[in-house]
Structure formats: C-alpha cells, structure tokens
Amino acid sequence: MRVLIAEHDYVVCTELLRKAAPHIEVLSSGDSAELSKMAADTPIWLGQPDLLANLLRQGHKPQWLQSTWAGITPLLAPGLNRDYRLTRAVGIFGQVMAEFVLTYMLVHEREVLARLVSQVERKWDDRPGHSLAGRKALIVGTGDIGVSVAQFLAPFGVEVHGIASTARTQAPFVEVGSLEDLPRMVGDADFVVNLLPNTPQTHDIYDAKLFAQFKPSALFINVGRGVAVVDADLVAALKEGHLAGAVIDVCRQEPLPQRHPFWTAWGLLLTGHSSAPTSPAAMTGLFVENLDAYAAGEALRGEVDFAKGY
C-alpha cells in the first residue's frame, strides 16, 4: 500500500507514519514537481487541503484523501475532481480548541487586558474579577469540536447552549437550537463561540442585525471560519457597544491585510489562526486508524459529504 504525504512539515509526518505503519510505503517530498510525479500512481494521499488541491488541479486522481485540517475548503473549489473519498481531521482538536476558548473567556472575566493597560499607565488596578460560574455560553456548531468545548466548560459551572443545523436534544447542552434560533439565543449568552464550517449556509451570519441582539457585556469568539462574519458590521457593533469584545482567530483573508479595520477595532483581539494546531502524532494515529478501516472496507472517521461541504 502506497501513501503520499503532502505537508509543509512532511519530514516529521513521514517519520511518524513509517514508525506507526512500517508495512506501508510512504512517499513525500518538499519539491512540488517531485510530489506531482509521486501523486501520479499513489492512490492514498495524506496532507493539508491546499497542497492536495494543487495536486488535483494537475489532473491526478486519488482514491482517498485524508485531510490534516478540520476544514477542507480548498478541496471544495469549483471545478475540482470529487470522484474520491475524502476524510477530514476529527477527534484531535477538541481539547486544544477548548483550552483556547477557556483562556479567552477567563481573560474576559478577569479583565486581563484592561489590567495590562493599567500597568502600562502605572495605575493600581484593584477591580474585582468575575467567575465563569453561572455564565451562559452559546456554542454555534455542535459537532465533534463543539461537543468537546462544551464538555470542557461544564465543570467550570458554565451553562452551555448550542446551535446546530436543526434543533435537537444533545448532551451536554442545555438546549440546541437551529440556525433560525440564533437571533433569539444570542441575547441570553455571555459568550458566543462560532465553530461553524464554511458552507453557503454559514456565510455572513454574524451581521449588524444579529450583533444588535447580543448582550452589551458579551464576548464573541470566532474559531470557525472568517466568512461567517460581516467584518464591517462587527467593527461597528463593537464601536456602538452592542457587545463588549471579540476574539477573532479566523479571517476572510489570511494573513489579514494591513489596512483591514480589525487591526485597530476597539475591543477586538486577533489571534492569527492559532486556536487549534494539528498535532502530528495525533494526526498519525487518526490516519492509521482510518487506513486500517479503509483496507477492511469499513466506515472512515470524518468522511465528508461533498453535497454538505463537511
């Protein structure tokens, strides 16, 4: 069995995979032309969607692609071949994403950034901090990662609600509403965490009308996709006091252009798409598990429905 690795960090990934599955032939290269030659007769590809998409554009036809990202947007570009099985990375980002969300929830409640400003100004800042106990968090996107975030927050006394494509009963959420329920549910949330994938249905959801429904004391955290937010509307909403702050990890264009208003928006913190980096070791474990299932003709974890986009 031959596997092609298309990753910027291909050296580490290759070494890990050869140790974990010594029975397979692993091919990889840092040279794009060499990688293309290898792809011509290698049926299974493992790697990041942008590099895999480049290989598809060259006319190569794999049987199965395993993405090392949770998102697979580059592979959904118009005109690309979809005659193969595609799996995305699942089950390996839950804790790191939850740690990120928890970090900035605590930063908000303890007013850490304001205290730093006070220190720079040499002002003794003895304002009392607040607890997460009793706060309400709305997790918009209750998939694999959303459930992990909710489970992580529950022991801190956070009341966790969710939004999914359809309303449902789902542990550990108190309530899971549909996207149509979002305007109603954001009004009660102290924290709104966006984890939605990039689909036509999730573009421009966070607009001026929705931000007007937020609590003035609420924090918005976007760790889903940048296309979900109307950038100018978020900047205006922060300025007008419709919400207290925003932590933006993902943007429509990355890196963010120098003239973009997010750089100077009041109450907005940029974190440079750093919320949940892929662990090569964890990714290798997931791929080997899927590889065994693929060889046995069994279901694969994280298989993508191209019609849905996730």
Legacy VTK file of the C-alpha trace (Angstrom):
# vtk DataFile Version 3.0
C-alpha trace
ASCII
DATASET POLYDATA
POINTS 310 float
0.000 0.000 0.000
1.389 3.401 -1.030
0.646 6.666 0.773
1.633 10.148 -0.366
2.213 12.860 2.250
1.680 16.450 1.106
2.507 18.586 4.133
4.792 21.528 4.870
6.007 19.522 7.880
6.327 16.376 5.759
9.606 15.192 7.337
8.065 14.772 10.805
4.860 13.291 9.395
6.771 10.797 7.254
8.882 9.618 10.172
5.865 9.190 12.434
3.878 7.280 9.822
6.745 4.940 8.959
7.102 4.068 12.641
3.366 3.643 13.171
2.762 1.619 9.992
6.015 0.047 8.813
4.127 -2.210 6.389
3.165 0.669 4.061
5.253 2.589 1.543
5.377 6.298 2.400
6.240 8.840 -0.291
6.825 12.550 0.218
8.889 15.500 -0.918
9.356 19.202 -0.367
9.657 19.715 -4.122
6.311 20.329 -5.850
7.389 18.737 -9.155
8.615 15.618 -7.381
5.427 15.486 -5.333
3.384 15.631 -8.538
5.289 12.688 -10.013
4.674 10.660 -6.855
0.959 11.510 -6.895
0.508 10.053 -10.392
0.471 6.452 -9.177
-0.268 6.783 -5.450
-3.929 6.119 -4.546
-3.941 7.421 -0.953
-2.973 10.962 -0.003
-2.461 12.459 3.450
-1.931 16.165 3.866
-3.148 19.727 4.053
-6.033 20.625 1.753
-4.288 23.486 -0.065
-1.436 21.223 -1.208
-3.795 18.341 -2.011
-5.945 20.697 -4.100
-2.879 21.691 -6.138
-2.304 18.028 -6.985
-5.954 17.605 -8.004
-5.682 20.612 -10.321
-2.828 18.851 -12.089
-5.205 16.053 -13.057
-4.132 13.372 -10.585
-6.906 11.030 -9.461
-6.585 9.552 -5.962
-8.935 7.045 -4.377
-8.918 8.505 -0.862
-7.679 11.771 0.640
-7.144 12.294 4.371
-7.031 15.979 5.300
-4.825 17.041 8.207
-7.129 20.016 8.815
-10.647 20.033 10.240
-11.603 22.351 7.384
-11.427 21.164 3.786
-12.453 24.347 1.919
-9.642 24.287 -0.718
-10.812 20.853 -1.841
-14.340 22.153 -2.441
-13.270 24.743 -5.028
-15.373 24.773 -8.222
-14.058 22.553 -10.998
-12.023 20.208 -8.804
-12.492 16.463 -9.158
-14.672 14.964 -6.421
-14.538 11.351 -7.572
-12.726 10.073 -4.483
-13.339 9.551 -0.765
-12.409 12.464 1.487
-11.968 12.445 5.243
-11.223 15.427 7.432
-9.366 15.520 10.737
-11.776 14.748 13.581
-11.330 13.890 17.240
-7.900 15.521 17.599
-8.716 19.216 18.084
-11.237 19.105 20.920
-9.007 19.787 23.901
-6.721 22.375 22.290
-9.742 24.277 20.962
-11.444 24.079 24.346
-8.286 25.371 26.044
-8.208 28.314 23.627
-11.855 29.197 24.242
-11.478 28.831 28.020
-8.354 31.016 28.000
-10.110 33.980 26.436
-13.280 33.518 28.466
-11.134 33.836 31.595
-9.193 36.752 30.117
-12.547 38.484 29.577
-13.974 37.766 33.029
-10.749 38.710 34.828
-10.278 41.793 32.622
-6.672 40.876 31.945
-6.160 43.252 29.010
-7.532 46.209 30.969
-5.148 45.395 33.814
-2.230 45.410 31.383
-3.280 48.877 30.253
-3.449 49.983 33.885
0.037 48.635 34.496
1.438 50.483 31.482
-0.178 53.647 32.846
1.141 52.837 36.373
-2.358 52.800 37.827
-3.100 50.445 40.723
-5.934 48.289 39.383
-7.863 46.587 42.185
-11.114 45.942 40.346
-12.643 42.583 41.339
-12.582 39.803 38.780
-15.588 37.696 37.921
-16.183 33.942 37.854
-17.324 31.747 34.993
-19.786 30.008 37.319
-23.323 30.748 36.188
-22.296 32.281 32.865
-24.058 31.182 29.680
-22.083 30.137 26.608
-23.644 29.617 23.195
-21.642 27.190 21.033
-22.620 27.771 17.415
-21.740 24.458 15.784
-22.251 21.361 17.917
-20.125 18.883 16.005
-17.095 16.985 17.267
-15.202 20.105 18.386
-18.274 21.911 19.709
-19.156 18.999 21.981
-15.582 18.878 23.289
-15.661 22.602 24.089
-18.995 22.195 25.885
-17.713 19.251 27.929
-14.638 21.255 28.889
-16.664 24.260 30.080
-19.276 22.372 32.087
-17.049 21.696 35.168
-16.460 25.457 35.486
-20.166 25.967 36.072
-20.838 27.375 32.626
-24.352 26.785 31.299
-23.796 25.612 27.743
-26.312 26.039 24.919
-25.791 25.152 21.273
-26.792 25.871 17.696
-26.857 23.158 15.011
-28.337 22.833 11.529
-31.519 21.538 13.172
-32.820 21.749 16.744
-32.123 18.638 18.767
-31.546 17.158 22.200
-27.815 16.703 22.634
-25.667 16.237 25.730
-24.058 18.142 27.391
-26.023 21.130 26.034
-28.984 22.514 27.973
-30.629 23.312 24.627
-29.605 23.009 20.973
-31.482 25.260 18.592
-31.368 25.616 14.824
-29.735 28.463 12.906
-33.160 30.125 12.837
-32.994 30.262 16.665
-29.672 32.095 16.692
-31.086 35.665 16.990
-33.150 34.602 19.998
-30.414 32.644 21.743
-27.543 35.136 21.393
-29.498 37.609 23.515
-29.080 35.420 26.615
-25.429 34.450 26.074
-22.440 35.868 27.920
-20.169 34.141 25.397
-20.917 33.330 21.757
-18.429 30.887 20.227
-18.588 30.362 16.468
-17.463 26.915 15.303
-19.453 26.710 12.051
-17.822 25.233 8.932
-17.549 27.133 5.655
-20.706 26.318 3.698
-23.029 28.536 1.614
-25.486 28.482 4.532
-22.932 29.851 7.026
-21.715 32.928 5.121
-22.404 36.385 6.629
-24.451 35.029 9.537
-22.933 37.471 12.010
-24.186 40.767 10.600
-25.389 44.085 12.036
-28.871 42.720 12.713
-27.531 39.773 14.727
-24.891 41.778 16.614
-27.678 44.156 17.721
-29.209 41.181 19.595
-26.055 40.486 21.636
-25.724 41.325 25.310
-23.675 44.533 25.697
-21.443 42.582 28.119
-20.976 39.566 25.785
-17.754 38.297 24.246
-17.773 36.911 20.687
-15.127 34.280 19.851
-14.722 33.218 16.222
-12.750 29.997 15.819
-14.883 28.654 12.961
-14.475 30.424 9.621
-13.968 34.077 8.740
-16.713 34.086 6.101
-19.341 33.746 8.825
-18.729 37.352 9.928
-19.514 40.604 8.138
-16.304 42.360 9.149
-17.527 45.957 8.920
-20.651 45.085 10.939
-18.563 43.588 13.751
-16.325 46.660 13.923
-19.386 48.937 14.032
-21.116 46.781 16.656
-18.080 46.958 18.942
-17.874 50.720 18.492
-21.576 51.127 19.269
-21.399 48.894 22.354
-23.640 46.079 21.136
-21.104 43.640 22.582
-18.143 44.017 24.923
-15.416 42.392 22.870
-14.366 39.914 20.210
-11.584 37.359 19.851
-11.010 36.713 16.160
-8.863 33.713 15.270
-10.034 33.282 11.669
-10.474 35.907 8.954
-11.766 36.060 5.383
-8.239 36.759 4.165
-5.178 35.420 5.965
-2.797 36.959 6.769
-5.016 39.965 7.406
-4.305 42.912 5.051
-2.509 45.834 6.700
-5.391 48.240 6.043
-8.092 45.982 7.473
-10.168 47.644 10.243
-9.744 44.651 12.585
-6.203 45.833 13.390
-7.452 48.928 15.185
-11.006 47.958 16.184
-11.801 48.749 19.793
-12.224 45.609 21.930
-11.069 43.204 19.214
-8.175 40.797 19.722
-6.582 38.955 16.779
-5.002 35.558 17.438
-3.711 34.664 13.970
-5.422 31.304 13.315
-3.600 29.711 16.233
-6.501 28.195 18.164
-6.062 24.509 17.318
-2.829 23.488 15.587
-2.648 19.955 14.238
-0.620 17.563 16.387
1.436 15.363 14.014
1.330 12.464 16.495
-2.446 12.665 16.974
-2.983 13.065 13.226
-0.852 9.994 12.539
-2.932 7.974 14.990
-6.177 9.031 13.298
-4.805 8.281 9.832
-3.568 4.801 10.771
-6.967 4.049 12.308
-8.667 5.161 9.087
-6.109 3.327 6.966
-6.957 0.040 8.684
-10.677 0.736 8.207
-10.111 1.612 4.545
-8.240 -1.659 3.929
-11.035 -3.598 5.646
-13.796 -1.824 3.693
-15.210 -0.283 6.869
-16.563 3.217 7.594
-13.986 6.002 7.881
-13.938 8.586 10.671
-14.642 12.101 9.436
-15.817 11.152 5.941
-17.032 14.235 4.060
-20.366 14.536 2.286
-19.464 16.734 -0.693
-23.070 17.871 -1.008
-22.992 19.296 2.532
-19.395 20.511 2.451
-18.383 18.785 5.692
LINES 1 311
310 0 1 2 3 4 5 6 7 8 9 10 11 12 13 14 15 16 17 18 19 20 21 22 23 24 25 26 27 28 29 30 31 32 33 34 35 36 37 38 39 40 41 42 43 44 45 46 47 48 49 50 51 52 53 54 55 56 57 58 59 60 61 62 63 64 65 66 67 68 69 70 71 72 73 74 75 76 77 78 79 80 81 82 83 84 85 86 87 88 89 90 91 92 93 94 95 96 97 98 99 100 101 102 103 104 105 106 107 108 109 110 111 112 113 114 115 116 117 118 119 120 121 122 123 124 125 126 127 128 129 130 131 132 133 134 135 136 137 138 139 140 141 142 143 144 145 146 147 148 149 150 151 152 153 154 155 156 157 158 159 160 161 162 163 164 165 166 167 168 169 170 171 172 173 174 175 176 177 178 179 180 181 182 183 184 185 186 187 188 189 190 191 192 193 194 195 196 197 198 199 200 201 202 203 204 205 206 207 208 209 210 211 212 213 214 215 216 217 218 219 220 221 222 223 224 225 226 227 228 229 230 231 232 233 234 235 236 237 238 239 240 241 242 243 244 245 246 247 248 249 250 251 252 253 254 255 256 257 258 259 260 261 262 263 264 265 266 267 268 269 270 271 272 273 274 275 276 277 278 279 280 281 282 283 284 285 286 287 288 289 290 291 292 293 294 295 296 297 298 299 300 301 302 303 304 305 306 307 308 309
